Amino acid sequence: MYLFPLLFMMAMIVFIIVIIAVQNRQYKKTEYFEQTKYPYLRVLFNKGRLGEFYTYKYLKSLAGYKRYLFNLYLPKENEETTEIDVVLLHESGIYVFESKNYSGWIFGNESQRYWMQTLPMGRGRSQKNKFFNPIMQNKGHLKWLQTFLADQSLPFYSYIVFSDRCTLKKITLTGDDHKVVKRCDLLSAVRQNVAKTGSRLSQEKIDDLFVRLYPLTQMDEAGKIAHIQTIQQKTEKRVSQPVPVVLEMPKTEEPICPRCGGKLILRTAKKGERQGKQFFGCSNFPKCRYIEELSDES
């Protein structure tokens, strides 16, 4: 009675093992494995590394001479480091990718310090998670990469790459300096940029840049642990010492609520200690009670 289900389950397990073995052989032939030396299963079950690998995989068919760099640890001030997920050195320039392997709905604009991920929880409920603005994050990466290379003539491009499992619900950009795309649209977006900019770097220049930057991808485990601990300490400090959020955006930019995606409306407190003070409140009040206080200098 139970023999057939048992045999079916065993066959499925064997099938999965065979598939993983085939994928593992293919993975070991990639530049990502050659450079990172991460075992396939360690990548497969780590969302961050899997996002980096897929970013590389989706760009493999890009025409033109190119070299990749993964997990680039750049020196900052005070002996700290900043990590870049993926760097593509291409004839058209230097592409800096920040990979976000998230699901759910994504809300945010270029000026907000934090973006919002909304995940459905069933029965009309949802879970909302803040994460640091990836554009600001990549601006820091670009700053330190430009500082390290010390060459003003180099062309740089910033791309924020989200998983195909998410929906970019409301992403507002104020300029063309940064691209925010889903992974399925990444190759097309880069190809458009290549067509617009043309060839900017010679093969010799790309190889020279690769030789200079490659050692920064080979940080030992102790260095990686120190980098992670520094990030954790900064995060804990921000949590333990919260400060009012100051809205930093052009007045022509319509602010949105990071909790629910509604509009933020300028209001004036009518009572209490802050009577007469202005603040931004969510238009979905009272369902959403999110506010952003204005600084005294506003």
C-alpha positions as CSV (number, residue, x, y, z in Angstrom):
1,M,0.0,0.0,0.0
2,Y,2.8,2.4,0.9
3,L,5.3,1.0,-1.6
4,F,4.5,3.2,-4.6
5,P,4.6,6.5,-2.6
6,L,7.9,5.4,-1.1
7,L,9.4,4.5,-4.5
8,F,8.2,7.8,-5.9
9,M,9.7,9.8,-3.1
10,M,13.1,7.9,-3.5
11,A,13.0,8.6,-7.3
12,M,12.4,12.3,-6.7
13,I,15.3,12.5,-4.2
14,V,17.6,10.8,-6.8
15,F,16.4,13.1,-9.5
16,I,17.1,16.2,-7.3
17,I,20.5,14.9,-6.4
18,V,21.3,14.4,-10.1
19,I,20.1,17.8,-11.1
20,I,22.2,19.5,-8.3
21,A,25.2,17.4,-9.4
22,V,24.8,18.6,-13.0
23,Q,24.3,22.2,-11.9
24,N,27.4,22.0,-9.6
25,R,29.6,20.9,-12.5
26,Q,28.4,23.8,-14.6
27,Y,28.8,26.2,-11.7
28,K,32.5,25.2,-11.2
29,K,33.2,26.3,-14.8
30,T,32.0,29.9,-14.0
31,E,34.1,33.0,-13.2
32,Y,32.1,33.4,-10.1
33,F,33.3,30.1,-8.6
34,E,36.8,30.7,-9.9
35,Q,37.0,33.9,-8.0
36,T,35.0,33.3,-4.9
37,K,35.6,29.5,-4.4
38,Y,32.2,29.3,-2.7
39,P,30.8,25.7,-2.9
40,Y,27.6,25.5,-5.0
41,L,25.3,24.5,-2.1
42,R,26.7,27.4,0.0
43,V,25.6,29.7,-2.8
44,L,22.3,27.9,-3.5
45,F,21.0,28.3,0.1
46,N,22.3,31.9,0.7
47,K,20.0,34.6,-0.8
48,G,22.8,37.2,-0.9
49,R,25.3,35.0,-2.7
50,L,22.7,33.6,-5.0
51,G,21.7,37.1,-6.0
52,E,25.3,37.9,-6.9
53,F,25.7,34.7,-8.9
54,Y,22.4,35.4,-10.9
55,T,23.5,39.0,-11.6
56,Y,26.7,37.6,-13.2
57,K,24.8,34.8,-14.9
58,Y,22.3,37.2,-16.5
59,L,25.1,39.3,-17.9
60,K,27.2,36.5,-19.4
61,S,25.8,37.0,-22.9
62,L,26.7,40.7,-22.9
63,A,28.8,41.4,-26.0
64,G,32.2,43.0,-25.8
65,Y,35.4,42.4,-23.9
66,K,34.6,42.2,-20.1
67,R,36.0,41.1,-16.7
68,Y,34.1,40.5,-13.5
69,L,35.0,41.2,-9.8
70,F,32.9,39.8,-6.9
71,N,32.8,40.7,-3.2
72,L,35.2,43.6,-3.6
73,Y,36.3,44.9,-0.2
74,L,37.4,48.6,-0.7
75,P,39.3,50.5,2.0
76,K,37.6,53.4,3.6
77,E,38.6,55.9,6.3
78,N,39.5,54.6,9.8
79,E,40.7,51.3,8.5
80,E,37.2,50.2,7.6
81,T,36.0,48.6,4.4
82,T,33.0,48.6,2.1
83,E,31.9,45.6,0.1
84,I,30.7,45.8,-3.5
85,D,28.7,42.8,-4.7
86,V,29.6,42.7,-8.4
87,V,31.7,44.9,-10.6
88,L,31.7,44.6,-14.3
89,L,34.7,46.0,-16.3
90,H,33.4,46.5,-19.8
91,E,34.4,48.3,-23.0
92,S,31.7,50.9,-22.2
93,G,32.8,51.5,-18.6
94,I,32.8,50.3,-15.0
95,Y,29.4,48.9,-13.8
96,V,28.8,48.7,-10.0
97,F,26.0,46.4,-9.1
98,E,24.2,46.3,-5.7
99,S,22.2,43.0,-5.6
100,K,19.0,42.8,-3.5
101,N,17.6,39.3,-3.7
102,Y,14.2,40.3,-2.1
103,S,10.6,39.2,-2.7
104,G,7.4,41.2,-2.1
105,W,6.5,44.7,-3.0
106,I,9.3,47.4,-2.9
107,F,8.6,51.1,-2.2
108,G,11.1,53.9,-2.2
109,N,12.6,57.0,-3.8
110,E,16.1,58.2,-4.3
111,S,16.1,60.6,-1.4
112,Q,14.6,58.5,1.4
113,R,17.1,57.0,3.8
114,Y,15.1,53.8,4.1
115,W,13.0,51.8,1.6
116,M,10.2,49.4,2.4
117,Q,9.6,45.8,1.6
118,T,6.0,44.6,2.0
119,L,5.3,40.8,2.3
120,P,1.8,39.3,2.2
121,M,1.0,37.3,5.3
122,G,-2.5,36.0,4.3
123,R,-6.0,37.1,5.4
124,G,-5.3,40.7,4.2
125,R,-2.3,41.1,6.5
126,S,1.2,42.1,5.5
127,Q,4.7,42.4,7.0
128,K,6.7,45.5,6.4
129,N,10.5,45.6,6.6
130,K,12.7,48.6,6.3
131,F,16.1,48.4,4.5
132,F,18.7,51.0,3.8
133,N,18.3,52.9,0.6
134,P,20.3,50.8,-2.0
135,I,21.0,53.9,-4.1
136,M,22.7,55.6,-1.1
137,Q,24.5,52.4,-0.4
138,N,25.8,52.2,-4.0
139,K,26.8,55.9,-3.9
140,G,29.1,55.0,-1.1
141,H,30.5,52.1,-3.2
142,L,31.1,54.4,-6.1
143,K,32.8,57.0,-3.9
144,W,35.4,54.6,-2.5
145,L,36.0,52.9,-5.8
146,Q,36.7,56.2,-7.5
147,T,38.9,57.2,-4.6
148,F,40.9,54.0,-4.8
149,L,41.3,54.1,-8.6
150,A,42.1,57.9,-8.5
151,D,41.2,58.4,-12.2
152,Q,38.6,61.1,-13.1
153,S,38.4,60.0,-16.7
154,L,36.9,56.6,-15.9
155,P,33.1,56.2,-16.6
156,F,31.1,54.6,-13.8
157,Y,27.5,53.3,-13.8
158,S,25.3,52.4,-10.9
159,Y,22.8,49.6,-11.0
160,I,20.5,48.3,-8.2
161,V,19.4,44.8,-9.1
162,F,16.3,43.3,-7.5
163,S,15.1,39.7,-7.7
164,D,12.5,38.6,-10.2
165,R,10.4,37.5,-7.2
166,C,9.6,41.1,-6.2
167,T,7.4,43.8,-7.6
168,L,9.0,47.3,-7.9
169,K,5.7,48.9,-6.8
170,K,6.7,52.6,-6.5
171,I,10.3,53.5,-7.2
172,T,10.9,57.2,-7.8
173,L,14.2,58.4,-9.2
174,T,15.1,62.1,-9.6
175,G,17.9,61.6,-12.1
176,D,19.5,59.2,-14.5
177,D,22.7,58.5,-12.5
178,H,21.3,55.3,-11.0
179,K,19.3,52.5,-12.5
180,V,16.9,50.3,-10.5
181,V,15.9,47.1,-12.4
182,K,14.7,43.6,-11.8
183,R,17.1,40.9,-12.8
184,C,15.1,39.8,-15.8
185,D,15.6,43.4,-17.3
186,L,19.3,43.8,-16.3
187,L,20.9,42.6,-19.6
188,S,18.5,44.8,-21.7
189,A,19.2,47.8,-19.5
190,V,23.0,47.4,-19.7
191,R,22.8,46.8,-23.5
192,Q,20.9,50.1,-23.8
193,N,23.7,51.9,-21.9
194,V,26.4,50.2,-24.1
195,A,24.6,51.4,-27.2
196,K,24.3,54.9,-25.9
197,T,27.9,55.3,-24.6
198,G,29.9,53.2,-27.0
199,S,33.4,52.0,-26.3
200,R,35.2,53.9,-23.5
201,L,37.8,51.5,-22.3
202,S,40.4,49.5,-24.2
203,Q,41.1,45.9,-23.5
204,E,44.5,46.8,-22.0
205,K,42.8,49.3,-19.6
206,I,40.2,46.7,-18.5
207,D,43.0,44.2,-17.8
208,D,45.0,46.8,-15.9
209,L,42.0,47.7,-13.8
210,F,41.3,44.0,-13.1
211,V,44.9,43.4,-11.9
212,R,44.6,46.4,-9.6
213,L,41.2,45.5,-8.1
214,Y,41.5,41.7,-8.0
215,P,43.5,41.5,-4.7
216,L,40.6,43.3,-3.0
217,T,38.3,40.3,-3.8
218,Q,40.6,37.9,-1.9
219,M,40.1,39.1,1.7
220,D,40.6,36.3,4.3
221,E,37.8,35.1,6.6
222,A,39.1,37.2,9.5
223,G,38.8,40.4,7.4
224,K,35.3,39.4,6.3
225,I,34.2,38.8,9.9
226,A,35.7,42.2,11.0
227,H,33.7,43.9,8.1
228,I,30.5,42.2,9.2
229,Q,31.0,43.1,12.9
230,T,31.6,46.8,11.9
231,I,28.3,46.8,10.0
232,Q,26.5,45.2,12.9
233,Q,27.9,47.6,15.4
234,K,26.8,50.6,13.3
235,T,23.3,49.1,12.9
236,E,23.0,48.5,16.7
237,K,24.1,52.0,17.4
238,R,21.4,53.5,15.1
239,V,18.8,51.3,16.7
240,S,19.8,52.1,20.3
241,Q,20.1,55.8,19.6
242,P,17.2,56.7,17.3
243,V,17.0,60.2,15.9
244,P,14.1,62.0,14.2
245,V,14.1,61.3,10.4
246,V,14.6,64.4,8.4
247,L,13.0,64.4,5.0
248,E,15.8,65.2,2.5
249,M,14.2,65.6,-1.0
250,P,13.4,68.3,-3.5
251,K,10.1,70.1,-2.7
252,T,8.8,69.1,-6.1
253,E,9.2,65.4,-5.1
254,E,6.1,63.7,-3.6
255,P,7.1,61.9,-0.5
256,I,5.6,58.5,0.2
257,C,5.1,56.5,3.4
258,P,7.7,53.8,3.9
259,R,5.2,51.7,5.8
260,C,2.2,51.5,3.5
261,G,3.2,53.4,0.3
262,G,0.6,56.2,0.9
263,K,1.3,59.9,0.4
264,L,3.0,61.9,3.2
265,I,1.1,65.2,3.9
266,L,2.5,68.2,5.6
267,R,0.5,68.7,8.8
268,T,0.7,71.0,11.9
269,A,0.4,69.6,15.5
270,K,-2.7,71.1,17.1
271,K,-2.0,70.1,20.7
272,G,0.6,68.5,23.0
273,E,4.2,69.4,23.5
274,R,4.8,69.9,19.7
275,Q,1.8,72.2,19.2
276,G,2.4,74.4,16.2
277,K,5.2,72.3,14.9
278,Q,5.0,70.9,11.4
279,F,5.5,67.2,10.4
280,F,4.7,64.8,7.6
281,G,1.9,62.4,8.4
282,C,0.5,59.5,6.3
283,S,-2.6,60.2,4.2
284,N,-3.9,56.8,5.3
285,F,-4.3,57.9,9.0
286,P,-5.7,56.5,11.2
287,K,-5.0,53.1,9.6
288,C,-1.3,54.1,9.3
289,R,0.1,56.4,12.0
290,Y,3.6,56.8,10.5
291,I,5.1,60.3,10.8
292,E,8.4,62.0,9.8
293,E,9.4,65.0,12.0
294,L,11.0,68.0,10.4
295,S,14.3,69.3,11.7
296,D,14.3,72.6,13.5
297,E,16.3,74.0,10.5
298,S,13.5,73.2,8.0
